[in-house]
Amino acid sequence: MENFPVINLEKVNGEERKVILEKINDACENWGFFELVNHGIPLELLDTVERLTKEHYRKCMEQRFKEIITMKGLEGLQDEVKDMDWESTFFMRHLPESNISEIPDLTLEYRKVMKDFAQKLEILAEELLDLLCEILGLEKGYLKKAFYGSRGPTFGTKVANYPPCPKPELVKGLRAHTDAGGIILLLQDDKVSGLQLLKDGQWVDVPPMRHSIVVNLGDQLEVITNGRYKSVEHHVIAQTDGTRMSIASFYNPGSDAVIYPAPALLEIGAEDKSQVYPKFVFEDY
């Protein structure tokens, strides 16, 4: 199978723009996922986010996870578990308003760093949406506007840790799903793997790479592009060794945003592209 798409954004505003945009288009059409390097987020910030996230898990969440596993009688798994994920998570919201100050157990430094990280990810998400507009031949800002609703987009981060699992064949770290939202940016552990996507009927690893940001497309971008870009099924395999860190930030439409295929993409070759996807309000989806 061909290699997982890794895209270097360093010269996206220079002489390599056309080639980079072609690679992004190919990844969106054929994979639904790609990995970004030289994405503009300071590497020291990524290192600090990782360090503080792992410290927070060890101090505040690891013991709680062990207690839940004991309470559910899952230490000596014998049968496949289909109704839970082998993960320890919490969620922070950034837009339309932040709730970082309300989340218990976070140090002042961690709150500040995650706020800074979220702001940089938001800028990157909007830059990527504009690159997609350019590739698709949509007017600049079309996708951001499509996500806007009355209060702007929703944006939040799921912080997850996947502890070692005694019987990974019996329980998933995270069960297979597609992401319901817009565009997802992930900082994942560069040592402990586990994220896989479904491509041509096979599960393919999303390779751990230091300082990269993994991007995948949610269901709403599949709808707006009328199926040209794919929201792809993915899951996380539990591992017997090491705790895998995953920080996934979801840049989604506002709850009242109305989502439908971009008319400009329906007009191209209109005779063979009847509108595949209906119009709906994101919250109803």
C-alpha positions as CSV (number, residue, x, y, z in Angstrom):
1,M,0.0,0.0,0.0
2,E,1.2,3.5,-0.8
3,N,2.7,5.5,2.1
4,F,0.6,7.5,4.5
5,P,0.6,11.2,3.3
6,V,3.0,13.5,5.2
7,I,2.8,17.1,4.0
8,N,5.5,19.7,4.6
9,L,3.8,23.1,4.8
10,E,7.1,25.0,5.0
11,K,7.0,26.4,1.5
12,V,3.2,26.6,1.1
13,N,3.5,30.4,0.4
14,G,6.4,30.0,-2.0
15,E,7.4,28.2,-5.1
16,E,6.1,24.8,-3.9
17,R,2.5,25.9,-3.3
18,K,1.0,24.1,-6.3
19,V,2.7,20.8,-5.4
20,I,1.7,21.1,-1.8
21,L,-2.0,21.8,-2.7
22,E,-2.0,18.8,-5.0
23,K,-0.7,16.6,-2.2
24,I,-3.4,17.9,0.2
25,N,-6.1,17.3,-2.4
26,D,-4.9,13.8,-3.0
27,A,-4.9,13.1,0.7
28,C,-8.4,14.5,1.2
29,E,-9.8,12.5,-1.8
30,N,-8.1,9.2,-1.1
31,W,-7.2,9.0,2.6
32,G,-9.4,11.5,4.6
33,F,-6.2,11.9,6.7
34,F,-2.8,13.5,6.4
35,E,0.1,14.4,8.7
36,L,1.5,18.0,8.7
37,V,5.1,19.0,9.4
38,N,6.5,22.6,9.5
39,H,2.9,23.6,10.4
40,G,4.0,26.8,12.1
41,I,3.1,25.8,15.7
42,P,6.3,26.3,17.8
43,L,7.9,22.9,18.7
44,E,8.7,24.0,22.3
45,L,4.9,24.6,22.8
46,L,4.2,21.1,21.5
47,D,6.8,19.7,23.9
48,T,5.3,21.7,26.8
49,V,1.7,20.5,26.0
50,E,2.9,16.9,25.9
51,R,4.8,17.2,29.2
52,L,2.0,18.8,31.1
53,T,-0.7,16.5,29.6
54,K,1.3,13.4,30.7
55,E,2.0,14.9,34.1
56,H,-1.7,15.7,34.6
57,Y,-2.7,12.2,33.6
58,R,-0.2,10.6,36.1
59,K,-1.3,12.9,38.9
60,C,-5.0,13.2,38.4
61,M,-6.4,10.5,36.1
62,E,-4.3,7.3,36.2
63,Q,-5.5,6.1,39.6
64,R,-9.1,7.0,38.7
65,F,-8.9,4.9,35.5
66,K,-7.5,1.9,37.5
67,E,-10.4,2.2,39.9
68,I,-13.0,2.2,37.1
69,I,-11.4,-0.9,35.6
70,T,-11.5,-2.6,39.0
71,M,-15.1,-1.5,39.6
72,K,-16.2,-2.9,36.2
73,G,-14.3,-6.1,36.9
74,L,-12.2,-5.7,33.8
75,E,-8.7,-6.5,35.1
76,G,-8.8,-10.2,33.9
77,L,-10.7,-9.7,30.6
78,Q,-12.1,-13.0,29.3
79,D,-14.7,-11.9,26.8
80,E,-14.8,-9.1,24.2
81,V,-16.0,-5.7,25.6
82,K,-18.1,-3.9,23.0
83,D,-19.7,-1.1,25.1
84,M,-16.7,0.8,26.4
85,D,-13.4,2.3,25.2
86,W,-10.1,1.7,27.0
87,E,-9.3,5.4,27.4
88,S,-9.2,8.1,30.1
89,T,-10.4,11.5,28.8
90,F,-11.5,15.0,29.5
91,F,-12.8,17.7,27.2
92,M,-12.2,21.4,27.1
93,R,-14.2,23.9,25.0
94,H,-12.6,27.0,23.4
95,L,-15.3,28.5,21.2
96,P,-17.8,30.1,21.3
97,E,-16.6,30.5,24.9
98,S,-13.9,28.7,26.8
99,N,-14.5,26.5,29.8
100,I,-10.8,25.9,30.6
101,S,-11.0,27.9,33.8
102,E,-13.8,25.6,35.1
103,I,-12.1,22.2,34.5
104,P,-11.0,20.8,37.9
105,D,-7.5,19.6,38.7
106,L,-5.6,21.6,36.0
107,T,-2.6,23.6,37.1
108,L,-2.5,27.3,36.2
109,E,0.4,26.6,33.8
110,Y,-1.5,23.8,32.0
111,R,-4.6,26.0,31.6
112,K,-2.5,28.8,30.1
113,V,-0.5,26.5,27.8
114,M,-3.7,24.8,26.5
115,K,-5.3,28.2,25.8
116,D,-2.2,29.3,23.8
117,F,-2.2,25.9,22.0
118,A,-5.9,26.2,21.1
119,Q,-5.4,29.7,19.7
120,K,-2.6,28.5,17.4
121,L,-4.6,25.4,16.3
122,E,-7.6,27.6,15.5
123,I,-5.5,29.7,13.2
124,L,-4.0,26.6,11.6
125,A,-7.5,25.1,11.1
126,E,-8.7,28.2,9.4
127,E,-5.6,28.4,7.2
128,L,-6.3,24.8,6.2
129,L,-9.9,25.5,5.4
130,D,-8.8,28.4,3.1
131,L,-6.3,26.1,1.4
132,L,-9.2,23.6,0.8
133,C,-11.3,26.5,-0.7
134,E,-8.4,27.3,-3.1
135,I,-8.1,23.7,-4.1
136,L,-11.8,23.2,-4.6
137,G,-12.3,26.5,-6.5
138,L,-14.5,27.9,-3.8
139,E,-14.2,31.6,-2.9
140,K,-11.7,32.3,0.0
141,G,-13.4,32.1,3.3
142,Y,-16.4,29.9,2.0
143,L,-15.8,27.0,4.4
144,K,-15.2,29.2,7.5
145,K,-18.5,31.0,6.6
146,A,-20.3,27.7,6.1
147,F,-19.2,26.7,9.7
148,Y,-20.1,30.1,11.2
149,G,-23.8,29.9,12.3
150,S,-24.9,32.8,14.5
151,R,-22.1,32.7,17.1
152,G,-19.2,31.4,15.1
153,P,-17.7,27.9,14.9
154,T,-17.5,25.5,17.9
155,F,-14.0,24.4,18.8
156,G,-12.9,22.1,21.5
157,T,-10.2,19.6,22.5
158,K,-10.5,16.0,23.7
159,V,-7.5,15.1,25.8
160,A,-7.2,11.3,25.9
161,N,-4.7,8.8,27.4
162,Y,-4.8,5.1,26.4
163,P,-3.2,3.1,29.3
164,P,-1.6,-0.3,28.8
165,C,-4.3,-3.0,28.3
166,P,-3.8,-6.6,29.4
167,K,-5.9,-8.0,26.5
168,P,-6.0,-5.6,23.6
169,E,-7.6,-8.2,21.4
170,L,-10.8,-8.0,23.6
171,V,-11.2,-4.2,23.9
172,K,-10.6,-1.2,21.6
173,G,-8.8,1.9,22.9
174,L,-11.5,3.7,20.9
175,R,-14.2,2.0,18.8
176,A,-14.4,2.6,15.1
177,H,-16.2,5.8,14.1
178,T,-16.1,8.8,11.7
179,D,-15.9,12.3,13.2
180,A,-19.2,14.1,13.0
181,G,-17.7,17.6,12.8
182,G,-15.5,19.7,10.5
183,I,-11.7,19.5,10.5
184,I,-9.8,17.7,13.3
185,L,-6.2,18.5,14.4
186,L,-4.4,15.9,16.5
187,L,-1.2,16.0,18.5
188,Q,-0.5,12.3,19.2
189,D,2.1,10.4,21.1
190,D,5.3,10.0,19.0
191,K,6.3,6.7,20.7
192,V,3.1,4.7,21.4
193,S,1.1,4.0,18.3
194,G,-2.5,2.8,18.0
195,L,-4.5,5.1,15.7
196,Q,-5.6,3.4,12.5
197,L,-7.8,4.4,9.6
198,L,-9.8,2.2,7.2
199,K,-8.5,2.4,3.6
200,D,-9.6,0.1,0.8
201,G,-11.0,-2.4,3.4
202,Q,-7.8,-2.5,5.5
203,W,-6.8,-0.9,8.8
204,V,-3.7,1.3,8.2
205,D,-1.5,2.8,10.9
206,V,-1.3,6.6,11.3
207,P,2.4,6.7,12.0
208,P,3.6,8.4,15.2
209,M,5.9,11.3,14.2
210,R,7.4,13.8,16.6
211,H,6.0,17.3,16.4
212,S,3.6,16.5,13.6
213,I,-0.1,17.5,13.6
214,V,-2.4,14.8,12.2
215,V,-5.4,16.2,10.2
216,N,-8.5,14.4,9.4
217,L,-11.8,15.5,7.8
218,G,-15.2,15.2,9.5
219,D,-18.6,14.3,8.1
220,Q,-19.5,18.0,7.5
221,L,-16.6,18.5,5.0
222,E,-17.7,15.4,3.2
223,V,-21.2,16.9,2.9
224,I,-20.0,20.4,1.9
225,T,-17.7,18.9,-0.8
226,N,-20.6,16.6,-1.9
227,G,-18.5,13.5,-1.3
228,R,-15.4,14.6,-3.1
229,Y,-13.5,14.6,0.2
230,K,-14.0,11.7,2.6
231,S,-14.7,11.4,6.3
232,V,-13.0,8.1,7.0
233,E,-13.6,5.5,9.7
234,H,-10.9,5.2,12.3
235,H,-10.2,3.6,15.6
236,V,-7.5,3.2,18.3
237,I,-6.0,-0.1,19.1
238,A,-5.2,-0.7,22.8
239,Q,-1.6,-1.6,23.5
240,T,0.0,-3.8,26.1
241,D,2.9,-1.4,26.7
242,G,3.1,2.3,27.3
243,T,0.3,4.9,27.7
244,R,-0.6,6.6,24.4
245,M,-1.4,10.4,24.6
246,S,-3.9,11.9,22.1
247,I,-4.9,15.6,22.0
248,A,-7.6,16.0,19.3
249,S,-9.0,19.4,18.6
250,F,-12.3,19.6,16.7
251,Y,-13.0,22.8,14.6
252,N,-16.7,22.3,14.0
253,P,-19.7,24.2,12.6
254,G,-21.7,26.3,15.1
255,S,-24.7,24.4,16.4
256,D,-27.1,26.4,14.3
257,A,-25.0,26.4,11.1
258,V,-26.9,25.1,8.1
259,I,-24.8,22.5,6.2
260,Y,-25.3,21.6,2.6
261,P,-23.1,20.8,-0.5
262,A,-21.4,23.9,-1.9
263,P,-23.5,25.0,-4.9
264,A,-20.3,25.7,-6.9
265,L,-19.3,22.1,-6.5
266,L,-22.7,20.9,-7.8
267,E,-22.5,23.1,-10.9
268,I,-19.3,21.5,-12.1
269,G,-20.5,18.7,-14.4
270,A,-24.0,19.2,-13.0
271,E,-25.5,16.5,-15.3
272,D,-23.8,13.7,-13.4
273,K,-23.7,15.3,-9.9
274,S,-27.2,15.4,-8.5
275,Q,-27.1,16.7,-4.9
276,V,-26.0,13.6,-3.0
277,Y,-26.3,15.1,0.5
278,P,-29.3,16.9,2.1
279,K,-29.4,20.3,3.8
280,F,-29.5,20.2,7.6
281,V,-28.7,22.1,10.8
282,F,-25.5,20.9,12.4
283,E,-27.0,20.4,15.8
284,D,-29.7,18.1,14.3
285,Y,-27.0,16.0,12.7
